[in-house]
């Protein structure tokens, strides 16, 4: 007797997971390229602007749009606003989680990374604010160092990208939402 297998029902979050992981992979590749090629957004503000626009505006919007459209296609052309929110937040959260795990492993493999980055931050801070006292500089750098440590960076990144994903989800949801008609 053969067993009939019913296809698994996909949720907005399960479809969005793939897009979130791709988004996270792109952020990881971007980090690796900038690290390998020694392209520093602190030393080159134009690079910083481009990276910020990509990571906080363009890429989240694109991947959330792709995730919502993929679910809409799977769901016979329908997606509710709530489903867009689920897909978008999942996409952004998983991207941040992938990046956070990578960052944790990277700082384990290259523990000197944080010290090198702190040296760059100190140089740029002194160049941009030469009137800072040593005490002010030390206090500023201590805060920067805290936010570079993986145990604070990972949760902060997760919260930040979840909020970014929520904002983008509202926008994408307003664009792609198509409710299924209700028959009485």
Residue, then its C-alpha position, 0 to 999 in steps of 0.5 A: x500500500x503506497x502512502x500518499x504524501x501531502x505537500x508541506x504547507x509553506x508559511x510566509x516565514x518559511x519562504x522568507x528564510x531563504x531570502x534572509x539567508x541570501x541577504x545575510x550571505x551578501x552582508x558577509x561577502x561585503x564584509x569579507x571584501x572590505x576586510x580583504x581589500x582593506x576598504x575602510x568606511x571610516x577612512x573613506x566616507x563615500x564607501x561608508x555611505x554606499x555600504x549604509x545605503x545598501x545594508x539599511x535601505x536597498x538590500x532589506x527592501x529588495x529581499x523583503x520584496x522578493x520574499x513577499x512576492x515569492x509567498x504571494x506567487x505560492x499563495x495563488x497571487x494573494x498575500x495579506x499585510x500581516x503575511x508581508x510583515x511576517x515575511x519581512x521581519x523573518x527575512x531581516x532577522x535571519x540575515x542579521x542572525x547569519x551575519x551575527x554568527x559569521x561575525x562571532x566566528x570571524x572574531x574568534x579566528x581573527x581576534x586582532x580584528x577588534x584591536x585593529x578596528x579600534x586603532x582606526x577609530x581612534x585615528x579617525x576620531x582624533x583627526x575629526x575632533x582634535x580638541x578632544x581630551x584624552x579622557x573624552x577619547x578614552x571614554x568614546x573608544x570604550x563605548x565603541x569597543x563594547x559595541x564591537x564585542x560579539x556578545x553585544x554586537x549580535x543582539x544589537x544587530x538582531x534588534x536593529x535589523x528586526x526593526x529595519x525589517x518591520x519598517x520595510x515590511x510596512x512599505x512592501x506590504x502596502x505595495x504588494x498586499x492583495x487579500x483573498x476575497x471572502x465569500x459568504 
